[in-house]
């Protein structure tokens, strides 16, 4: 079995009928209904989306991204039970995601890739992918002999074609051109 992937978090109760507010860490929260979900203790959760950004009765402000929504979790029928779920992180496994097209990949597929320079020498490893809203960053843990001048062993770089011209998920490497 693969490592569980965090894809959503229950934020709080919503109303009195057991609905909850959730933040989704993917690109389309509607996909969440398709995945088998569980918490960190492997307890399964099943949900139905009630309200999202495009719903005319949405409780969220228009400037929020599509990742916030309201859902009904199976077996949760009152506010007290819904409140007890606040903070629970929801996971699924990578194999539950849709198959990607050529030159497409999921962020989780980048983590752990070998980082090669343009001469195809291994210079490090991708340890994280960060996105604070201004663009995606790739965090690289460089091998001691390959730390670029004026950088630390672990450094972040914009995930742009000029820095990362080749991403090869199948062969588990990414080219870093600096």
N, CA, C and O of each residue as an XYZ file, in Angstrom:
712
protein
N       0.843     -1.185      0.000
C       0.000      0.000      0.000
C       0.886      1.245      0.000
O       1.953      1.257      0.612
N       0.440      2.278     -0.682
C       1.225      3.505     -0.780
C       0.955      4.421      0.407
O       0.083      4.163      1.236
N       1.717      5.479      0.459
C       1.569      6.468      1.520
C       0.265      7.230      1.338
O      -0.059      7.630      0.219
N      -0.492      7.441      2.413
C      -1.719      8.230      2.288
C      -1.390      9.673      1.913
O      -0.379     10.223      2.350
N      -2.252     10.276      1.101
C      -2.069     11.652      0.655
C      -3.154     12.516      1.263
O      -4.344     12.247      1.094
N      -2.740     13.556      1.971
C      -3.669     14.496      2.568
C      -4.323     15.300      1.453
O      -3.632     15.961      0.677
N      -5.674     15.249      1.365
C      -6.344     15.978      0.297
C      -7.407     16.952      0.797
O      -7.893     17.777      0.023
N      -7.775     16.873      2.072
C      -8.793     17.796      2.595
C      -8.721     17.832      4.110
O      -8.110     16.973      4.747
N      -9.369     18.860      4.675
C      -9.438     18.987      6.124
C     -10.804     19.544      6.498
O     -11.293     20.490      5.881
N     -11.410     18.948      7.515
C     -12.686     19.449      8.034
C     -12.377     20.651      8.914
O     -11.598     20.556      9.862
N     -12.998     21.786      8.589
C     -12.709     23.023      9.315
C     -13.613     23.233     10.514
O     -13.143     23.564     11.604
N     -14.940     23.038     10.310
C     -15.890     23.321     11.385
C     -17.258     22.781     11.015
O     -17.483     22.308      9.901
N     -18.167     22.864     11.975
C     -19.567     22.529     11.710
C     -20.200     23.665     10.917
O     -19.731     24.803     10.950
N     -21.277     23.334     10.201
C     -22.012     24.339      9.441
C     -23.504     24.070      9.630
O     -24.031     23.097      9.089
N     -24.178     24.915     10.384
C     -25.609     24.709     10.619
C     -25.870     23.678     11.698
O     -24.972     23.289     12.444
N     -27.129     23.239     11.767
C     -27.544     22.329     12.839
C     -27.828     20.902     12.376
O     -28.182     20.051     13.193
N     -27.677     20.627     11.077
C     -28.042     19.310     10.546
C     -26.850     18.393     10.308
O     -26.974     17.389      9.606
N     -25.702     18.723     10.881
C     -24.545     17.845     10.764
C     -23.656     18.121      9.571
O     -22.774     17.315      9.271
N     -23.855     19.226      8.883
C     -22.991     19.568      7.760
C     -21.678     20.158      8.281
O     -21.617     20.694      9.388
N     -20.622     20.047      7.453
C     -19.313     20.551      7.835
C     -18.717     21.406      6.718
O     -19.018     21.212      5.540
N     -17.866     22.355      7.112
C     -17.082     23.138      6.155
C     -15.763     22.411      5.964
O     -15.148     21.948      6.925
N     -15.335     22.316      4.711
C     -14.120     21.579      4.369
C     -13.262     22.422      3.442
O     -13.777     23.173      2.614
N     -11.954     22.293      3.586
C     -11.012     22.856      2.621
C     -10.396     21.680      1.874
O      -9.970     20.691      2.471
N     -10.361     21.815      0.543
C      -9.823     20.771     -0.335
C      -8.494     21.254     -0.886
O      -8.389     22.406     -1.306
N      -7.477     20.402     -0.897
C      -6.142     20.792     -1.321
C      -5.839     20.446     -2.775
O      -4.680     20.478     -3.188
N      -6.856     20.121     -3.545
C      -6.671     19.812     -4.961
C      -7.189     20.918     -5.841
O      -7.414     22.036     -5.379
N      -7.378     20.611     -7.111
C      -7.811     21.641     -8.048
C      -9.321     21.694     -8.250
O      -9.829     22.705     -8.733
N     -10.046     20.654     -7.902
C     -11.494     20.663     -8.073
C     -12.134     19.850     -6.943
O     -12.070     18.621     -6.935
N     -12.753     20.559     -5.989
C     -13.286     19.889     -4.807
C     -14.336     18.836     -5.144
O     -14.561     17.926     -4.347
N     -14.980     18.936     -6.297
C     -16.002     17.945     -6.666
C     -15.408     16.546     -6.826
O     -16.122     15.550     -6.716
N     -14.096     16.473     -7.088
C     -13.433     15.172     -7.182
C     -13.441     14.424     -5.856
O     -13.318     13.200     -5.833
N     -13.582     15.144     -4.763
C     -13.502     14.530     -3.435
C     -14.582     13.466     -3.225
O     -14.363     12.505     -2.487
N     -15.732     13.625     -3.856
C     -16.806     12.629     -3.716
C     -16.418     11.294     -4.354
O     -16.980     10.259     -3.996
N     -15.486     11.302     -5.274
C     -15.088     10.097     -6.000
C     -14.114      9.219     -5.214
O     -14.051      8.009     -5.435
N     -13.350      9.827     -4.290
C     -12.269      9.114     -3.626
C     -12.732      8.396     -2.363
O     -13.574      8.915     -1.629
N     -12.185      7.199     -2.104
C     -12.369      6.612     -0.777
C     -11.516      7.408      0.208
O     -10.305      7.539      0.027
N     -12.146      7.929      1.235
C     -11.465      8.806      2.189
C     -11.299      8.125      3.532
O     -12.084      7.251      3.902
N     -10.268      8.534      4.261
C     -10.061      8.035      5.625
C      -9.268      9.071      6.395
O      -8.633      9.948      5.808
N      -9.309      8.963      7.722
C      -8.502      9.859      8.553
C      -7.154      9.198      8.835
O      -6.851      8.142      8.279
N      -6.351      9.812      9.693
C      -5.006      9.284      9.966
C      -5.027      7.919     10.638
O      -4.034      7.192     10.610
N      -6.171      7.569     11.249
C      -6.310      6.262     11.902
C      -7.009      5.240     11.015
O      -7.411      4.178     11.490
N      -7.157      5.555      9.729
C      -7.787      4.694      8.727
C      -9.309      4.584      8.874
O      -9.922      3.722      8.246
N      -9.934      5.451      9.701
C     -11.388      5.456      9.808
C     -11.957      6.022      8.502
O     -11.592      7.126      8.100
N     -12.849      5.274      7.838
C     -13.384      5.738      6.556
C     -14.424      6.853      6.710
O     -15.153      6.913      7.700
N     -14.471      7.725      5.714
C     -15.456      8.812      5.657
C     -16.048      8.853      4.258
O     -15.339      8.694      3.264
N     -17.341      9.067      4.194
C     -18.037      9.226      2.924
C     -18.772     10.551      2.991
O     -19.423     10.845      3.993
N     -18.678     11.360      1.934
C     -19.326     12.665      1.995
C     -20.046     13.002      0.705
O     -19.770     12.443     -0.356
N     -20.984     13.939      0.829
C     -21.707     14.486     -0.316
C     -21.580     15.999     -0.230
O     -21.860     16.597      0.809
N     -21.158     16.610     -1.323
C     -20.981     18.059     -1.365
C     -22.344     18.736     -1.416
O     -23.201     18.381     -2.225
N     -22.526     19.720     -0.532
C     -23.791     20.450     -0.451
C     -23.688     21.803     -1.140
O     -24.533     22.151     -1.964
N     -22.649     22.567     -0.802
C     -22.478     23.913     -1.349
C     -21.018     24.155     -1.685
O     -20.124     23.813     -0.912
N     -20.785     24.756     -2.866
C     -19.446     25.151     -3.273
C     -19.457     26.584     -3.751
O     -20.475     27.267     -3.646
N     -18.341     27.046     -4.272
C     -18.195     28.447     -4.682
C     -19.239     28.862     -5.707
O     -19.731     29.989     -5.650
N     -19.591     27.986     -6.640
C     -20.512     28.355     -7.715
C     -21.984     28.209     -7.333
O     -22.862     28.548     -8.127
N     -22.259     27.720     -6.153
C     -23.634     27.584     -5.679
C     -24.181     28.974     -5.318
O     -23.510     29.716     -4.601
N     -25.381     29.347     -5.793
C     -25.913     30.680     -5.486
C     -26.158     30.906     -3.992
O     -26.207     32.054     -3.549
N     -26.310     29.858     -3.223
C     -26.525     29.977     -1.779
C     -25.237     29.792     -0.982
O     -25.277     29.555      0.226
N     -24.116     29.898     -1.650
C     -22.829     29.672     -1.002
C     -22.612     30.659      0.144
O     -22.906     31.848      0.022
N     -22.092     30.144      1.255
C     -21.834     30.993      2.411
C     -20.464     31.655      2.343
O     -20.168     32.530      3.156
N     -19.621     31.256      1.389
C     -18.266     31.791      1.298
C     -18.229     33.014      0.399
O     -19.041     33.143     -0.517
N     -17.293     33.905      0.659
C     -17.144     35.116     -0.142
C     -16.703     34.754     -1.558
O     -16.046     33.733     -1.761
N     -17.049     35.557     -2.501
C     -16.759     35.291     -3.908
C     -15.266     35.246     -4.221
O     -14.872     34.625     -5.209
N     -14.420     35.890     -3.403
C     -12.995     35.931     -3.720
C     -12.229     34.700     -3.251
O     -11.026     34.601     -3.495
N     -12.883     33.777     -2.598
C     -12.191     32.571     -2.161
C     -12.047     31.601     -3.328
O     -12.860     31.594     -4.251
N     -11.014     30.794     -3.271
C     -10.797     29.797     -4.316
C     -11.833     28.685     -4.177
O     -12.569     28.616     -3.193
N     -11.869     27.823     -5.180
C     -12.841     26.745     -5.233
C     -12.637     25.652     -4.195
O     -13.437     24.718     -4.139
N     -11.600     25.732     -3.374
C     -11.319     24.618     -2.482
C     -12.176     24.594     -1.214
O     -12.112     23.615     -0.469
N     -12.967     25.619     -0.941
C     -13.799     25.645      0.253
C     -15.228     25.244     -0.101
O     -15.787     25.727     -1.087
N     -15.816     24.362      0.703
C     -17.181     23.942      0.430
C     -17.825     23.369      1.687
O     -17.168     23.164      2.708
N     -19.113     23.119      1.588
C     -19.877     22.504      2.679
C     -20.270     21.105      2.226
O     -20.655     20.900      1.075
N     -20.168     20.139      3.145
C     -20.482     18.756      2.814
C     -21.275     18.092      3.933
O     -21.269     18.539      5.080
N     -21.945     17.030      3.571
C     -22.656     16.174      4.516
C     -21.870     14.871      4.591
O     -21.655     14.207      3.578
N     -21.447     14.514      5.791
C     -20.703     13.271      5.996
C     -21.671     12.197      6.467
O     -22.472     12.421      7.375
N     -21.589     11.053      5.853
C     -22.465      9.931      6.175
C     -22.407      9.608      7.666
O     -21.326      9.434      8.228
N     -23.569      9.529      8.298
C     -23.663      9.187      9.708
C     -23.575     10.365     10.660
O     -23.691     10.187     11.872
N     -23.373     11.563     10.135
C     -23.287     12.762     10.969
C     -24.574     13.547     10.759
O     -24.801     14.109      9.687
N     -25.425     13.582     11.804
C     -26.755     14.167     11.644
C     -27.055     15.329     12.571
O     -28.170     15.850     12.555
N     -26.082     15.755     13.387
C     -26.343     16.879     14.294
C     -25.092     17.731     14.432
O     -23.986     17.299     14.106
N     -25.285     18.937     14.917
C     -24.186     19.898     15.029
C     -23.100     19.413     15.990
O     -21.914     19.592     15.710
N     -23.474     18.810     17.106
C     -22.466     18.369     18.079
C     -21.494     17.363     17.453
O     -20.280     17.459     17.637
N     -22.037     16.413     16.722
C     -21.167     15.431     16.061
C     -20.303     16.110     15.013
O     -19.114     15.812     14.896
N     -20.892     17.023     14.249
C     -20.134     17.763     13.228
C     -19.011     18.566     13.874
O     -17.898     18.596     13.348
N     -19.278     19.211     14.995
C     -18.242     19.986     15.697
C     -17.096     19.097     16.158
O     -15.944     19.528     16.176
N     -17.404     17.868     16.528
C     -16.355     16.959     17.004
C     -15.394     16.541     15.884
O     -14.318     16.008     16.157
N     -15.781     16.781     14.632
C     -14.933     16.413     13.493
C     -13.970     17.528     13.075
O     -13.080     17.298     12.257
N     -14.140     18.729     13.625
C     -13.286     19.858     13.244
C     -11.816     19.502     13.437
O     -11.416     18.995     14.485
N     -11.028     19.776     12.413
C      -9.595     19.509     12.469
C      -9.184     18.170     11.885
O      -7.993     17.923     11.698
N     -10.139     17.304     11.594
C      -9.790     15.994     11.041
C      -9.289     16.162      9.612
O      -9.923     16.818      8.785
N      -8.150     15.561      9.346
C      -7.584     15.568      8.011
C      -8.054     14.331      7.264
O      -8.114     13.238      7.827
N      -8.389     14.515      5.990
C      -8.894     13.430      5.155
C      -7.843     13.042      4.121
O      -7.259     13.896      3.454
N      -7.617     11.747      4.004
C      -6.586     11.204      3.135
C      -7.196     10.251      2.110
O      -8.295      9.730      2.301
N      -6.467     10.038      1.032
C      -6.738      8.971      0.078
C      -5.385      8.480     -0.424
O      -4.342      8.960      0.019
N      -5.403      7.536     -1.337
C      -4.152      7.009     -1.871
C      -3.964      7.461     -3.312
O      -4.942      7.696     -4.021
N      -2.728      7.582     -3.744
C      -2.390      8.073     -5.082
C      -3.090      7.268     -6.166
O      -3.520      7.840     -7.168
N      -3.215      5.974     -5.996
C      -3.827      5.147     -7.042
C      -5.311      5.470     -7.266
O      -5.891      5.021     -8.254
N      -5.926      6.235     -6.372
C      -7.323      6.638     -6.550
C      -7.472      7.836     -7.489
O      -8.577      8.120     -7.952
N      -6.389      8.532     -7.771
C      -6.447      9.705     -8.647
C      -6.653      9.268    -10.094
O      -6.312      8.147    -10.469
N      -7.207     10.156    -10.889
C      -7.382      9.890    -12.323
C      -6.021      9.751    -12.985
O      -5.037     10.351    -12.551
N      -5.983      8.953    -14.038
C      -4.748      8.799    -14.805
C      -4.441     10.130    -15.485
O      -5.343     10.818    -15.962
N      -3.168     10.479    -15.521
C      -2.767     11.740    -16.136
C      -2.475     11.546    -17.620
O      -2.171     10.443    -18.075
N      -2.572     12.636    -18.354
C      -2.227     12.629    -19.773
C      -0.723     12.810    -19.902
O      -0.025     13.046    -18.915
N      -0.234     12.696    -21.132
C       1.189     12.905    -21.383
C       1.565     14.318    -20.946
O       0.828     15.271    -21.202
N       2.707     14.448    -20.291
C       3.227     15.718    -19.782
C       2.358     16.328    -18.689
O       2.454     17.526    -18.422
N       1.526     15.531    -18.063
C       0.759     15.957    -16.890
C       1.183     15.104    -15.715
O       1.620     13.965    -15.878
N       1.048     15.680    -14.514
C       1.389     14.932    -13.310
C       0.733     15.610    -12.130
O       0.299     16.758    -12.223
N       0.663     14.912    -11.039
C       0.179     15.467     -9.789
C       1.381     15.980     -9.000
O       2.483     15.447     -9.125
N       1.170     17.001     -8.199
C       2.238     17.565     -7.369
C       2.894     16.470     -6.536
O       4.117     16.446     -6.398
N       2.107     15.580     -5.991
C       2.647     14.516     -5.150
C       3.628     13.633     -5.922
O       4.498     13.005     -5.318
N       3.497     13.579     -7.256
C       4.416     12.777     -8.062
C       5.813     13.384     -8.136
O       6.777     12.678     -8.433
N       5.934     14.687     -7.869
C       7.237     15.356     -7.936
C       8.092     15.073     -6.704
O       9.319     15.017     -6.791
N       7.446     14.897     -5.571
C       8.184     14.714     -4.320
C       8.934     13.383     -4.355
O       8.356     12.325     -4.603
N      10.232     13.472     -4.100
C      11.080     12.288     -4.116
C      11.831     12.085     -5.422
O      12.698     11.214     -5.499
N      11.517     12.875     -6.461
C      12.240     12.724     -7.723
C      13.708     13.110     -7.551
O      14.036     14.015     -6.784
N      14.587     12.412     -8.275
C      15.990     12.809     -8.334
C      16.062     14.117     -9.105
O      15.314     14.321    -10.061
N      16.956     14.996     -8.694
C      17.209     16.234     -9.413
C      18.540     16.064    -10.138
O      19.569     15.780     -9.524
N      18.497     16.242    -11.449
C      19.693     16.135    -12.274
C      20.030     17.500    -12.850
O      19.137     18.301    -13.127
N      21.324     17.764    -13.032
C      21.701     18.990    -13.728
C      21.612     18.738    -15.231
O      21.225     17.647    -15.652
N      21.962     19.727    -16.036
C      21.827     19.575    -17.484
C      22.833     18.573    -18.062
O      22.689     18.146    -19.207
N      23.857     18.193    -17.271
C      24.801     17.147    -17.696
C      24.342     15.764    -17.225
O      25.072     14.781    -17.351
N      23.127     15.703    -16.684
C      22.499     14.449    -16.195
C      23.197     13.863    -14.968
O      23.109     12.662    -14.714
N      23.898     14.722    -14.200
C      24.477     14.291    -12.923
C      23.418     14.485    -11.840
O      22.713     15.493    -11.821
N      23.316     13.514    -10.945
C      22.393     13.673     -9.825
C      22.960     14.707     -8.866
O      24.090     14.580     -8.393
N      22.154     15.745     -8.582
C      22.616     16.821     -7.702
C      21.754     16.977     -6.453
O      22.090     17.763     -5.567
N      20.658     16.246     -6.372
C      19.793     16.359     -5.203
C      18.488     15.626     -5.391
O      18.357     14.737     -6.232
N      17.524     16.028     -4.578
C      16.220     15.365     -4.560
C      15.140     16.405     -4.268
O      15.358     17.325     -3.480
N      13.974     16.257     -4.906
C      12.830     17.125     -4.609
C      12.247     16.665     -3.270
O      11.833     15.514     -3.131
N      12.218     17.568     -2.292
C      11.716     17.193     -0.973
C      10.346     17.790     -0.677
O       9.655     17.331      0.233
N       9.943     18.818     -1.442
C       8.626     19.398     -1.208
C       8.228     20.246     -2.409
O       9.069     20.674     -3.200
N       6.931     20.473     -2.522
C       6.378     21.381     -3.517
C       5.496     22.341     -2.733
O       4.590     21.923     -2.013
N       5.772     23.635     -2.882
C       5.089     24.659     -2.094
C       4.304     25.587     -3.009
O       4.733     25.870     -4.127
N       3.155     26.061     -2.537
C       2.390     27.049     -3.293
C       1.700     27.971     -2.307
O       0.761     27.578     -1.615
N       2.179     29.197     -2.254
C       1.611     30.190     -1.346
C       0.710     31.174     -2.082
O       0.335     32.207     -1.526
N       0.361     30.862     -3.329
C      -0.540     31.697     -4.094
C       0.130     32.518     -5.178
O      -0.542     32.941     -6.119
N       1.416     32.757     -5.082
C       2.113     33.562     -6.088
C       2.843     32.697     -7.105
O       3.506     33.222     -7.999
N       2.733     31.407     -6.982
C       3.400     30.485     -7.891
C       3.972     29.310     -7.141
O       4.251     29.393     -5.945
N       4.144     28.227     -7.846
C       4.631     26.992     -7.244
C       6.152     27.033     -7.104
O       6.862     27.517     -7.985
N       6.629     26.515     -5.982
C       8.058     26.414     -5.712
C       8.440     24.950     -5.544
O       7.692     24.163     -4.963
N       9.603     24.598     -6.055
C      10.159     23.260     -5.865
C      11.266     23.386     -4.817
O      12.176     24.202     -4.961
N      11.179     22.574     -3.767
C      12.193     22.577     -2.725
C      13.160     21.419     -2.980
O      12.764     20.255     -3.032
N      14.418     21.769     -3.133
C      15.450     20.780     -3.454
C      16.408     20.630     -2.283
O      16.861     21.617     -1.702
N      16.708     19.384     -1.946
C      17.766     19.059     -0.982
C      18.974     18.647     -1.811
O      19.014     17.541     -2.348
N      19.965     19.540     -1.915
C      21.136     19.290     -2.748
C      22.107     18.336     -2.073
O      22.248     18.338     -0.850
N      22.773     17.522     -2.880
C      23.876     16.712     -2.387
C      24.997     17.674     -1.990
O      25.148     18.718     -2.624
N      25.781     17.355     -0.967
C      26.795     18.295     -0.457
C      27.743     18.865     -1.513
O      28.120     20.033     -1.420
N      28.134     18.081     -2.504
C      29.073     18.557     -3.518
C      28.415     19.380     -4.627
O      29.105     19.890     -5.510
N      27.095     19.515     -4.588
C      26.395     20.190     -5.679
C      25.529     21.359     -5.219
O      24.598     21.744     -5.927
N      25.810     21.923     -4.066
C      25.038     23.077     -3.586
C      25.442     24.286     -4.422
O      26.615     24.659     -4.442
N      24.473     24.908     -5.120
C      24.823     26.084     -5.934
C      25.402     27.202     -5.073
O      25.055     27.345     -3.900
N      26.283     27.984     -5.672
C      26.913     29.097     -4.972
C      25.837     30.047     -4.456
O      24.870     30.344     -5.158
N      26.013     30.517     -3.233
C      25.084     31.445     -2.561
C      23.752     30.814     -2.162
O      22.786     31.527     -1.891
N      23.695     29.479     -2.124
C      22.489     28.790     -1.681
C      22.817     27.870     -0.518
O      23.973     27.508     -0.297
N      21.779     27.499      0.221
C      21.943     26.530      1.293
C      21.682     25.134      0.739
O      21.315     24.986     -0.426
N      21.871     24.113      1.568
C      21.677     22.743      1.101
C      20.244     22.507      0.655
O      20.008     21.801     -0.325
N      19.283     23.091      1.365
C      17.882     22.989      0.954
C      17.448     24.370      0.489
O      17.539     25.346      1.233
N      16.974     24.441     -0.757
C      16.588     25.729     -1.331
C      15.345     25.571     -2.193
O      15.044     24.485     -2.687
N      14.628     26.686     -2.364
C      13.393     26.705     -3.158
C      13.611     27.455     -4.463
O      14.317     28.463     -4.504
N      12.996     26.952     -5.526
C      13.112     27.574     -6.843
C      11.735     27.606     -7.505
O      10.933     26.691     -7.320
N      11.463     28.669     -8.283
C      10.170     28.728     -8.988
C      10.035     27.543     -9.941
O      10.970     27.201    -10.665
N       8.866     26.931     -9.928
C       8.625     25.785    -10.809
C       8.227     26.322    -12.182
O       7.049     26.391    -12.532
N       9.249     26.697    -12.943
C       9.068     27.268    -14.277
C       9.945     26.493    -15.257
O      10.968     25.925    -14.874
N       9.536     26.477    -16.519
C      10.272     25.749    -17.549
C      11.731     26.178    -17.643
O      12.595     25.351    -17.937
N      12.024     27.453    -17.400
C      13.406     27.919    -17.521
C      14.317     27.266    -16.482
O      15.510     27.102    -16.738
N      13.789     26.893    -15.326
C      14.579     26.213    -14.300
C      14.445     24.690    -14.381
O      15.390     23.961    -14.080
N      13.278     24.223    -14.785
C      12.985     22.787    -14.818
C      12.451     22.410    -16.201
O      11.251     22.190    -16.368
N      13.353     22.338    -17.198
C      12.891     22.096    -18.565
C      12.363     20.685    -18.822
O      11.595     20.471    -19.760
N      12.769     19.729    -17.997
C      12.318     18.346    -18.192
C      11.834     17.784    -16.861
O      12.542     17.834    -15.855
N      10.625     17.254    -16.873
C      10.067     16.521    -15.738
C       9.716     15.143    -16.274
O       8.842     15.011    -17.131
N      10.389     14.121    -15.775
C      10.177     12.756    -16.243
C       9.710     11.900    -15.074
O      10.514     11.317    -14.347
N       8.405     11.840    -14.912
C       7.815     11.087    -13.792
C       8.107      9.598    -13.936
O       8.429      8.929    -12.954
N       7.995      9.080    -15.153
C       8.182      7.646    -15.383
C       9.573      7.175    -14.967
O       9.724      6.104    -14.379
N      10.591      7.986    -15.277
C      11.968      7.623    -14.939
C      12.457      8.266    -13.650
O      13.622      8.129    -13.275
N      11.557      8.965    -12.981
C      11.761      9.507    -11.629
C      12.893     10.531    -11.522
O      13.727     10.461    -10.619
N      12.909     11.496    -12.472
C      13.880     12.576    -12.355
C      13.305     13.875    -12.917
O      12.330     13.891    -13.668
N      13.959     14.956    -12.514
C      13.635     16.292    -13.002
C      14.970     16.975    -13.303
O      15.922     16.850    -12.533
N      15.037     17.700    -14.429
C      16.260     18.425    -14.788
C      16.169     19.836    -14.201
O      15.160     20.525    -14.348
N      17.241     20.242    -13.538
C      17.332     21.588    -12.954
C      18.423     22.353    -13.698
O      19.591     21.964    -13.677
N      18.034     23.436    -14.352
C      18.960     24.258    -15.135
C      19.088     25.615    -14.457
O      18.179     26.441    -14.542
N      20.205     25.848    -13.789
C      20.413     27.094    -13.064
C      21.630     27.832    -13.553
O      21.946     28.907    -13.043
